[in-house]
Amino acid sequence: MEVTEFRFFQLAYRDWHGRKASDQQIEQYFAAYMFAERIPSWVRSFARKILQLHADGRLDPKTFGIWQRLPSARMRFFAKAYMAALIVIFIAITLSVYSLPEEVMAVFRQCYFPPCY
């Protein structure tokens, strides 16, 4: 379902009790899970339910109020710009290495690591 464990506890609580719990209520159960490995029965029940829905091919996160957020146009632009910058830097480094004088390139042709001392 691609949610955090804490969010999973919140979803399980709402599924079992029929109402949303506050973060403080969930926190006491979550702390017991994190530090003492105690998992409430309603969380186990919800996990079984999710696994069964997945096995049957009927798991739809939207049913549980989980909406997949797509990156904004601004974020997509910056991701593309970042990748373009990385490609340009890689090409620049590659070209600069091949344009070095022969004396400098001779240093790179020697072996400095075992087993060829």
Residue pairs with C-beta under 8 A, 6 or more apart in sequence:
1 8
1 11
1 50
1 59
1 61
1 64
1 66
2 61
2 66
2 68
3 11
3 66
5 30
5 33
6 26
6 30
8 43
8 46
8 47
9 26
9 29
9 30
9 33
9 43
10 20
10 21
10 26
11 46
11 64
11 65
11 66
12 40
12 42
12 43
12 45
12 46
12 47
13 20
13 21
13 25
13 26
13 29
13 42
14 20
14 21
15 42
15 46
15 49
15 64
16 42
16 45
16 46
17 42
29 40
29 43
32 38
33 39
33 40
33 43
50 59
53 59
61 67
61 68
71 79
111 117
